[in-house]
Amino acid sequence: MIINKTTISPGEPVTLELNVSKLPSGTPISIYAHIFKSVNPGPTILLTGGVHGDEINGVEIVRRAVDRGLFTDLHCGTIIAIPLVNVYGFINFSRDLPDGKDVNRSFPGSSTGSLASRVADTITKHIIPHIDYGIDFHTGGSSIHNHPQIRVFKSDDESLKLASIFSPPLIIQTGLISKSFRKECFNRKIPMIVFEGGESLRIDNYSIREGINGIKRVLGHFNMVSEKLPEQKSQIFTNHKWLRASTSGIFVAKKITGTWVNKGDELGFITDPYSTKKTKIISKQRSYIFGHENRPVVNQGKALFHIAY
């Protein structure tokens, strides 16, 4: 395996620095990839975090997996672990880059394009050609808290198999977003799944634990390690939608992620600061809440609860 003119020898862990660009100050910005290659052949699995720079749980899952030595004694195959893809967003507490572009809407990218496009190009050019599977770790965007889950393309059987091996609490079958990391892998016939858990700019140890356990199950399934965690039964959903605020005001949730609700249940309410009006949010069907808004002040139309059914 040769990445960016560096030869990766079996049994010798390597950390590669992939230069992307520079800050206006001249400080170089690089993506660091930890590569663990066994002496025995096997699949090459990519683990990435921080494609959105403020989604810290994804960064922390991959970082802790490396720090705890999950990949130091692989029986076979190769792990490429990139804890932080979007360095720009990370240092600015931002999902996107300084130019407002989203890395996860910029694949396959361009070496002469926007900052986001250059980040995507670095991954596309140097990493994707070497992998057999990918797991991209994310966190709920903005102030949304997500229950630990895997997002997977419903028409990709191999990715569905990988999601089942990972065994998260939830598997949400979705479509593919144009120019996303997952879409680029799908175009290249590489199974890719996306983990979501917790809220941006917040550490959520439950989500991190579920992410690390999923990695362990995948490693065990491919006989890359001796430890084989038992699979947990995942709830699988093909339909999902957002329940949105019908009015503006102060939002108070009475239900949170990870819970079933029935038709007629009160999920929360919206009131004005003067307590002159209160609007209840009522469930219209039996469903499972897998994401909820944590910001208390909302405008009409704001997404409040992400439900699956």
PEQUILIN-V91758 format. One record per helix or strand of 2 or more residues. SS is the DSSP state (@ for helix, = for strand). FROM is the first residue (numbers start at 1). TO is the last residue. If there is no record, write none. Layout:
BEGIN
[[SS | FROM | TO] [SS | FROM | TO]]
END
This chain:
BEGIN
[[= | 2 | 3] [= | 6 | 7] [= | 14 | 22] [= | 28 | 37] [= | 44 | 49] [@ | 56 | 67] [= | 78 | 82] [@ | 87 | 91] [@ | 103 | 105] [@ | 115 | 126] [@ | 128 | 130] [= | 133 | 140] [= | 144 | 153] [@ | 157 | 166] [= | 170 | 174] [@ | 181 | 187] [= | 191 | 199] [@ | 205 | 221] [= | 235 | 237] [= | 240 | 244] [= | 249 | 253] [= | 259 | 261] [= | 266 | 271] [= | 278 | 282] [= | 287 | 293] [= | 297 | 298] [= | 303 | 308]]
END
